[in-house]
Amino acid sequence: MASRIYAVIAGVGPGTGAAVARRFAAAYPVVLLARRAESYDTLVKEINESGGSAMGIATDVANADSVKAAFQTIDEKFGKDASCASAIFNASGKLALKPFLELTEAEFENPYNVNCKGGFYFSQAVLPRLLKGTTQTELKYPPTLLFTGATASLKSSAKFSSFAVAKFATRALAQSLAREFGPRGVHVGHVVIDGVIDLPSSKEYLKDAGPDAKIDPASPLLALPARWHGSSPTLCCYLGDNTLKVDGQKTLIDACIDEGDPRYMASDWSIEFRKLKLCEHPAKDLMKHVQAYLEAKEKDCKIKGVHVLNGAFIEVAFASFLGSVDADATVFGYYGDDTVPLEMATYAGAARYLSEVAVDPSANGFVNGEKVPVQD
Ligand SMILES: NC(=O)c1ccc[n+]([C@@H]2O[C@H](COP(=O)([O-])OP(=O)(O)OC[C@H]3O[C@@H](n4cnc5c(N)ncnc54)[C@H](OP(=O)(O)O)[C@@H]3O)[C@@H](O)[C@H]2O)c1
């Protein structure tokens, strides 16, 4: 491995770890860490045989000496001056799904040791190597440290106490590191995977809940944490009164500027509103105010505004209270004739475009979203 740039994934298995490793392997040599070689061996072989470059190192992230030894091996392979382009902390302790009064100290400690102490050891080892990348001109994106979270990172359900405590703590660690290292050029993020991945280890969960109840390990969704590398937009979904939509967004834009976020995706996702004059369509005035605020800030600050223009949301436009559809008579009427491009979008389509734009750092300004002619 002659490259002086690499990505490292701590906690590689058949789920998120493998998905992220495959995606990073398209851009960098990857180093895969897990306690057992069998967790990464097949993947290392697959990546190396398909033109990428991968190495596995047997590592226990909950053990300080083991993490130190892993990074010594990395330095020996890539050189002491090599930079880490991206690091993902993906290891997670055991989920002891038990009533609290039956939980043993060892069961409580296990996720704490892997997620919290492991996150600490890994971050302390990798951050100096990520900081090296901030001056590295070969890097396309800012160096990134990402943590994978779960629903339990935000919500602590009954019987989840040991796991959720550790997952909350990992999120806290990520948040603190983001505040400290963001201004120094390292993007730190925490990505919540809100669902159950269909893995041998989770075959008992939701087993009678139908084919879509779990996330397919082959789903591109699982590589999403890797796509966050190099992109840290703030995506606003405010829907509310004028104060929230205008003043609330201005507050959020100011917060983004303070945090050094490079892009702000405004909550418009709207049909084309730029040609409208103020007061011509009061609902769009809000977007014009936010656009003007962003444009003013773009002149003095590093923030870039992003506006995704979709068609009219079909779920709203076809709602019976608007009168364009009479469901009983199965009649649809709309204004204009075939020469008027009345363009529609769906919530699902808009969400697809928004997520694509969110992970593409080069998508700025006005971007076309889903626009389907109403006849279609
Ligand atoms: N699985 C799900 O349904 C699900 C759902 C939502 C969120 N998540 C989150 O997604 C992330 C990844 O989960 P995943 O299930 O997709 O896992 P995965 O990527 O399939 O595998 C994770 C790997 O971490 C390794 N690991 C565990 N403890 C370790 C330690 N102390 N040191 C080094 N490596 C260790 C394990 O290999 P070894 O045993 O060989 O060490 C395991 O194969 C976690 O943050 C998890 O909380 C998972």
The ligand as a Tripos MOL2 file, in Angstrom:
@<TRIPOS>MOLECULE
LIG
   48    52     1     0     0
SMALL
NO_CHARGES

@<TRIPOS>ATOM
      1 N1        -27.7430   -4.4130   13.5450 N.am      1 LIG1
      2 C1        -28.7870   -3.5880   13.6360 C.2       1 LIG1
      3 O1        -29.9460   -4.0050   13.4910 O.2       1 LIG1
      4 C2        -28.5770   -2.1110   13.8950 C.ar      1 LIG1
      5 C3        -29.6900   -1.2680   13.8810 C.ar      1 LIG1
      6 C4        -29.5220    0.0780   14.1030 C.ar      1 LIG1
      7 C5        -28.2560    0.5770   14.3580 C.ar      1 LIG1
      8 N2        -27.1920   -0.2550   14.3610 N.ar      1 LIG1
      9 C6        -25.8700    0.3270   14.6450 C.3       1 LIG1
     10 O2        -25.0470    0.1610   13.4910 O.3       1 LIG1
     11 C7        -23.6900   -0.0050   13.9020 C.3       1 LIG1
     12 C8        -23.1490   -1.2780   13.3240 C.3       1 LIG1
     13 O3        -23.9880   -2.3490   13.6170 O.3       1 LIG1
     14 P1        -24.1050   -3.5810   12.6230 P.3       1 LIG1
     15 O4        -25.0560   -4.5290   13.2800 O.co2     1 LIG1
     16 O5        -24.3720   -3.0970   11.2550 O.co2     1 LIG1
     17 O6        -22.6610   -4.1850   12.7880 O.3       1 LIG1
     18 P2        -21.6610   -4.7620   11.6920 P.3       1 LIG1
     19 O7        -21.0990   -3.6630   10.8970 O.co2     1 LIG1
     20 O8        -22.2860   -5.9110   10.9900 O.co2     1 LIG1
     21 O9        -20.5350   -5.3680   12.6530 O.3       1 LIG1
     22 C9        -19.9630   -4.6450   13.7030 C.3       1 LIG1
     23 C10       -18.7330   -5.3790   14.1120 C.3       1 LIG1
     24 O10       -18.1640   -4.7180   15.2430 O.3       1 LIG1
     25 C11       -17.2260   -5.6340   15.7770 C.3       1 LIG1
     26 N3        -17.0180   -5.3230   17.1760 N.ar      1 LIG1
     27 C12       -17.8490   -5.4720   18.2210 C.ar      1 LIG1
     28 N4        -17.2380   -5.1840   19.3460 N.ar      1 LIG1
     29 C13       -15.9660   -4.8330   19.0240 C.ar      1 LIG1
     30 C14       -14.8330   -4.4650   19.7630 C.ar      1 LIG1
     31 N5        -14.8470   -4.4320   21.0970 N.pl3     1 LIG1
     32 N6        -13.6990   -4.1560   19.0980 N.ar      1 LIG1
     33 C15       -13.6410   -4.2160   17.7370 C.ar      1 LIG1
     34 N7        -14.6960   -4.5790   16.9960 N.ar      1 LIG1
     35 C16       -15.8380   -4.9000   17.6340 C.ar      1 LIG1
     36 C17       -17.8450   -7.0390   15.6250 C.3       1 LIG1
     37 O11       -16.8650   -7.9720   15.1330 O.3       1 LIG1
     38 P3        -16.0420   -8.8460   16.1970 P.3       1 LIG1
     39 O12       -17.0530   -9.6010   16.9880 O.co2     1 LIG1
     40 O13       -15.1690   -9.6840   15.3690 O.co2     1 LIG1
     41 O14       -15.2850   -7.8830   17.0370 O.co2     1 LIG1
     42 C18       -18.9370   -6.8240   14.5670 C.3       1 LIG1
     43 O15       -18.8200   -7.7230   13.5060 O.3       1 LIG1
     44 C19       -23.6970    0.0460   15.4170 C.3       1 LIG1
     45 O16       -23.4160    1.3440   15.8400 O.3       1 LIG1
     46 C20       -25.1140   -0.3540   15.7680 C.3       1 LIG1
     47 O17       -25.5250    0.1230   17.0400 O.3       1 LIG1
     48 C21       -27.3150   -1.6090   14.1280 C.ar      1 LIG1
@<TRIPOS>BOND
     1     1     2 1
     2     2     3 2
     3     2     4 1
     4     4     5 ar
     5     4    48 ar
     6     5     6 ar
     7     6     7 ar
     8     7     8 ar
     9     8     9 1
    10     8    48 ar
    11     9    10 1
    12     9    46 1
    13    10    11 1
    14    11    12 1
    15    11    44 1
    16    12    13 1
    17    13    14 1
    18    14    15 2
    19    14    16 1
    20    14    17 1
    21    17    18 1
    22    18    19 2
    23    18    20 1
    24    18    21 1
    25    21    22 1
    26    22    23 1
    27    23    24 1
    28    23    42 1
    29    24    25 1
    30    25    26 1
    31    25    36 1
    32    26    27 ar
    33    26    35 ar
    34    27    28 ar
    35    28    29 ar
    36    29    30 ar
    37    29    35 ar
    38    30    31 1
    39    30    32 ar
    40    32    33 ar
    41    33    34 ar
    42    34    35 ar
    43    36    37 1
    44    36    42 1
    45    37    38 1
    46    38    39 2
    47    38    40 1
    48    38    41 1
    49    42    43 1
    50    44    45 1
    51    44    46 1
    52    46    47 1
@<TRIPOS>SUBSTRUCTURE
     1 LIG1         1 GROUP 0 **** ****
